[in-house]
Amino acid sequence: MYETKEEVHNRALEAVGKTLKEINGGVSLEHSAAKSGAGDAFEAWFGKVKDSDSEPDLPEAGVELKATPIKKNKRGKYEYSAKERLVLNIINYEEVVKSPFKKSHFLHKNKRIELAFYEHQQDIYKDDFIIKNVALYEMSKNPVDFKIIEEDWHIIDTYIKEGKAHELSERLTTYLSPCTKGASSKSIRKQPFSEIPAKQRAYSLKTGYMTYLYNTYVLGVDDSESIITDPFDLENKSFQDIILEKIEPYIGKTVDELCQTFKVKKGTKSTNPEILKYILGLKDDAEKTQEFIKANIKPKTVVVEKGKQQLKEEFKIQEYKFVNVVNETWEESDLKDFLEETTFLISVFEKEGTNETLIGVKFWGISEQDIDINAKHVYEDTVSKIKSGVEITWTPNKKTTNFINSSEEDKLFSKLSASQTSYREIHKSGSRYSEKLPSKIKWINRPDDEKENYTDWYMTKQAWWLNKKYMYEQIKELFDKD
């Protein structure tokens, strides 16, 4: 029996350094569900029997228990980041609309959470994952975050009250998101104000929010700029509204004018991102601010040549590793999570001759229909080919894979990510632009004297991209303004 939050936290501290199997009483997690096994083990550490009670896991102390994975980064702002969102309780569409936020079941259950952070490692069985840190997270302790979470809850609540629970998606909110929950995205349940069935969803804290929470609240790394420092700023405006208002005065200005205003060097890859940084009044890149990290917002600048209904370049969204994708299912893939959680802040520049003009900005996330149908199809097709052996046709000037190509119909596709092509472990320059494949390449028309340069096991690093005509359709209303 744990009667205070201090007692709960002290018991959690005793788990640090132990494996998941150890905190599970020595019982293997082999037969547990992939996502819930660690959480069940952490509950077992407290003698908690698994149930579906609406109360916090330790009701006397008013504390919910959650275990969540972190991963070590090879590069980036932080040494560690969250591997996934923190899934909280199922959204009961029938009940959630009956109470205001301050009296909601969501807040009652999740206002105080004891978090166990365990390190996920690709080549280690989950029994041996180690609890690295624990923290008692109290939601209201950060008033700005709490205000944004409350606003997110109201967005979800409003959709349900308007009979639009079937239209909910994670891109609608900032920190607290309505993620799909169930064996697959086809898990559905009734909603109170519409006959249309809605996907089963749960409240969750976004992966970016958990990354920031771990690095600041737990590790004490707190050097990120903040765009919003006063919760009063959020009384009548959303976070996105505040960002758009900051940018609005500069729409219609040329890059030359903006470079002169902000003392930015023109003609480099960083010119347009630098302009956005200064428009927002920041010292560092926008994606490194507290809010952009927590909300999984990725700033992107795109260029459209005047009169053309497509971006100048394809839209890169995420790099991936062959060894990772072949060990994932679509439902648990990094790509699916990324697409569902990520919102892009797209700054659109129109190019005429040598001049570029900022014509508008838009917060955008890929639709769930495009995720569930198109992205899933392309992902599974690409991964299947990587597993069985990528087919590559050799010509002197081009090496073509049998991956699905870029098209408006197949919006997502896999394409080279490295700055140079390479089909050997180490490039002639001495740099690494390739990765090893899990299966041997099926070469077509490769000359025998090219086998040293075009090997059977290495291929240029890849990323997921979106088609440039498809992406133009997402921003074309910015060109239709009077």
N, C-alpha and C positions, 0 to 999 in steps of 0.2 A: 504494500500500500504506500503510495507516494502522495503526500498531502500538500506539498509546496513545490513551487517551480525550482527552488534551490535543491531540493532533494532529487528531483528529476535530473537536473543538470549534473549533479555530483555523480549520480549513477551512470550517466552518459559518458562522463569523463573517464570512467573505468574501462570503457570499451575502446578507447583510443589505443592504437597499436595492435589490436586483435583482428583476426580474420573474420569474415562473415560466418564461416563455419563455427568458429569458436563462440561468437555471440549467439549463435543458434543452438547452443547447448551441445556442440559437437556433431550435430546432425547435418548431413550434406544438403546443399540446396539443389541437388541434381534434378529433382522432380518438381521443383517450384517453377512458377511462371517467370519468364525472363525478366519482366519489369518489376514484379512485386516481390520476388524472392528476398532481396536485401531488406526491404521494408518489413517483411514478415520476421526476418531474423532480428532486426532491431527491436521490434515489439516483443519478441521472445526474450530478449535481454532484460526486459522489464517484467517478465512474467505475464505479459498481456496475451490473452487468447484472441486469435483473429475473429473479428465479427464485422457486422455492417452497422454498428450502433451510430446514431446521429450525434452522440456526445463526443467530446474529445477523447482520445485513447486513454488518457489518465484523468478522469473527470474531477476527482477531488482536487487535483493541482491545476486543472484547467489547461492541460498541455496535450497537444497533438504530437505524435511521433512520426518522423519521416527520415528515411535514408535516401541519399541522392548521390549519383556518381560525378566525379570530377575526372579530368584527363590532363595530362601534361602536354604543353604546347612546345613545338619546335621553334616557333617564332610568334611574334605578336606582342601586344601590350602586357599581357599577364603570363606568368609561368604556368599557371593552371587556369582552366576554364571549366564551366559546367558542361557535362556531356549531353544533358537533356533538360527539358522543362521539369518543374516540380508539380506533379499532378496532385491536386487536393481532392475535394469531395465532388461526387456526381451532382450535376445541376438537376434538381427535381423541378421540372417546368410547372407542375401543378402547384407546388408549395412556395417556390421562391417569390412569386408575385404577391404573396399575402403579407409580407413584412417589409418595413423600410430597412435600409442598410444597417443602421446601428443596432437593430434587433434581428438581423438576419441570421439564419442558420450558418451561412458561410462564415460570418465574423465570429459567431459563438464557437465554432469548431476550430477555426484557423488563426485566431488572433495571437495565439502563443504556440510556437512550434519548436520542439527540440529536434535539431537537425544533425544527422550523422553524415559526414562527407567521406565517402570511400573512393579510393583511386581505382578507376577502370583501366586495365591494361590489356591490350589486344591478345597477347599470347598466354595469358594466365587464366585459369579456370576460376569462375566466380566464387567458389568456396574459399579461394586464397586471396581475394581482394581484401585490402586492409583499411580499417577505419583510420583516417589520417587526422581528422578534426571533428569536433562537435561544437554546436553553438545553440543558444536559446534565442530564437528570433521572435521578437515582439513587434507585430505589424505596425502599431501606432507610434512606435518610438521615433520614426522618421516622418515628420508631419507632411512634407512635400510628397514623399512616396505614398503615404497613406491617403492623401487627397486624390492622387492619380488613380490609385487602386479603387477608391470609392467611386470615382467617375467611371472607371471601367465596369464596375459592378452595375452601375445605373444604365450603361449602354446595353449590357446583356439583359437586364431586367426590362428595359423599354422594348427591345426586340420581342421578348416573350409576350409582353402585354399587348403589343400590336399584332400578335398572331404571326410573327415572322421568325420563330425559333429555328425554322428550317433554313433561314438565310444567315444565321450566325456564322462567323468565321473569326479566326485569330487575328486577322489583319484589321479588325474593327477597333481593337483596343490597344492600350499602350503597355502596361505591365501585367495585368491580370487578364488571362485569355480563356476563351471557351474552347478548349481542345477536344477533339473527338475522343471518345472513350468506348472501348469494346474490342471484341475479337477482330473486328474489321470496321472500315468506315461505313459498312452497311447496317451496323447496329442502330436501331431506331427506337423511338418511344413517342407517346402521344404528347401533344401540347394543348394547353387549355383554351386558346382563343382562335384555333384554326383546326380544320380537319386534316390538314397536310401533316403527315408524320415528319418528325425532325430527328436528325442524327443524335444519338446519345452523346452528351458532352459532360466534361468536368471542368471546374475552375482550375486554372494552373498558373503558376508564376513562370514567365518566359525564361528560356535558357539564358538570355543575356542578363536578365535580372538576377538569376542565380549565380552567374559568373561574377557580377559586380558584388553581390552579397558576400560571396566566399572571399573574394580578394580584399574587400574593405572591412566588413563586419568581423570576419574571422582572422584574416592574415594581417589586417591593419595597413594594407597598401591603399592609400587614399590620396591620389594626386591628380584626379580627373577634374576638369572644369565642369561647372554646372551652368546650364542655361537658365534654369529657374531656381531661385534661392528662397523665395517667399511663397508659401501656400496660398496667400491672398491673391496672387497673380492668376490662380486657377479657379477662382470663385465663379467667374462668368465666361471663361474661355478654356478650351481644351489645350493640351500641349501642342497639338498639331496646328491649331488656330494661331497660337503665339508664334510658331516658327514661320507660318505663311505670312503673317503680318510684318515680320521683320524683313522678309524678302520682297514684299509687294512694291515698295518704293523704287526698287532697282530694275523692275521688269520694263523692258523696252530700251534699256541702255546697251550700248555696244561693249564688246570686250575691251576695246581701246579705252573707252571712258571708264570702265570699271577698273582696269589695270592702273589707270592714272589716279583714280580716286583712292585706291587701296595700296598703291605702290607695289604692284605685283608684276613680275617679269612675264612678258607675253611670249607665246610660242612654245611653251613646254607642256608636257603631259599633266603637270600639276597646276597649270594656270587656272583652269576653271574650278577645280576643287579649292584652290587658294582663295579665289574670289568668294565662294560660298562661305568659307571660314570667316573671312573678314565681314561679310554681310551680317553674319550671326554674332559678330562681336567677340570672336574667340581668338585665343592665342595658338591653339592646336587644332588639328583636324576635327571636323564635326563628329565623325564616327567614334572619336575617343572621348566624347563628353559623357557624363554620367547618364543622361537621359537616352542618348542614342544607343549606348551599350545595353542598358536595362531593357529598352523597348525593342531590341533587335532591329533597329532602323539602320539601313545601309544607304548612305548618300551616294548617288551616281549622277554624273553629268553626261549628257548625250548630245550629239550634234546631228541636225537634219539639214541637208542641203536644200536650199530654196526650190520649191516646185517638185520635190521628190517625196513620195509617200513611204519612206522607210528611213531608219536610222542610217547614219554614215557607216557604222560598224555594228556587228552583232553584240548582244547584251550578255556579258559574262556574269554568271551568278555564283558559281561555287566550284572550286577545285576538288578533285577526289583522288583517292588512291586505289589501285587495282586490288590490293590485298584486303582492303576494307570492304569494298562493295560486294565481293564474291562471298563474304561471310555474313551478309545482311539479307533480310527479307525486305520487300518494299515497305511493309507496315512499320518496320523498326529502322528504316534507313535514315541516314543523316540528311539525305536530300529531301525526303518527305517532310521531316521535322523542320528543315530549313525553309522550305517553300511555305509551309503552313504558318510558321511563326514570323517570318521576315516581312517587314515593310520597307520599300525603297522610297527614299526621297529623291525624285528624279528632277534635276535641273536641266531644262531644255534650251539649247542654243540653236538658232537658225543661222546657217552659213550662206552668204551671198558673195561670190568672188572670194576675196581674202578677209572679208568682214564677218564677224559673228555677233549676234544679238541675243541677249537673254529674253526669251519670249514667255517664260512661265515656269512654274514648279508644280509638282504633284506628288502627293503620297500615294503609293500604289503597291498592291500585293496581288499575286496571281490568284485567280479565282479557284475555288475548291473544285469546280467542275473540270477545269484544265489540269488540276493536280490529280484528281481521281481517275481521269480518263487518259488524257494525253501524256502527262509526265510519267504516270505509272507504266503505260505501254512502252514508252521509249526507254525508261530505266530498265525494265525487265528484259527487253530485247537486247539492250546494250550489255547488260551484265551476263546474260545467257551466252552471248558471243565471246565475252572475255573468258568465261569458264570453259567453253568448248574449244577456244582457239580463235583469235581474231584473224579474219581473212584480209590480207593486204595485197593490193595489186600494185606491182612495181612498174613505173615508167621512169625515164631519165629525169623528168622534171617534177614528177608528182607521185606520192605514195597514197593510195586511196583505200580506206578501210571499208568493211561492209556494215559499219554502223549506219543507223538511220540518219539521213542528211537534214540540213536546215531547210525548213519549208513552213509556209503559213499553216498547213494542216498539222504537221508534226512540229509544234512550237518549240519543244525542248530538243536539244541534241547534244552529243558529245563531240568536242573539238579540241585540237591542240591547245595546251595552256602555256607551255614553255616558250621562251623567246626564240629558241632555235630547235629544229627537228633533230631527233637522235634516235637511233635504233640499236645502240650499243650501250654497255654499262656506263662507260666514260666517253664523253664526246672528244673529238680530236683536240678541242681547245683545252681539255682537262676539266671542264665543268660537267655537272650532271643535269641533263635535260630529260632523262628518261627514267622509267621505273620498270622493274621486272614484272612480267606477267605470270599468272598462275598456270597458264597452259601455253603450249608451243604455238607460235604464229604460223598460219597457213599462207605461205607466200605464193603469189601467182606472178609468173614471168620474172622472178628475181634471177639475174645472171649469177653464175657460179663464182665469178671473180668479185662479186659484191657482198659475199656472205660475211666478210669481216666487218663491213660497215653496216650491213643490214642483217642483224643476227636473228636467231629464232626466238629469243626470250625477252628482248627489251624493246619498249615502244615509248615514243614521246609522251610526256606527262599530259594528262587530259583534264578538262573541266566541263561542267555543264553550262550551256549557253541557251539563250532564247533568240528566236528568229527576229531579224530587224524589221520586217514588215509587220509581224505580229505586235512587236513593241510599239511601232508607230500608231497602231490602232488604239493602244492604251493611252496615248498622250495627244491624239489628234485634235481633241477639243481645244487645246491650247492655241492651235493655229486658226480656229474658227471664231475667235473673239474679234469683236468689232474694234 
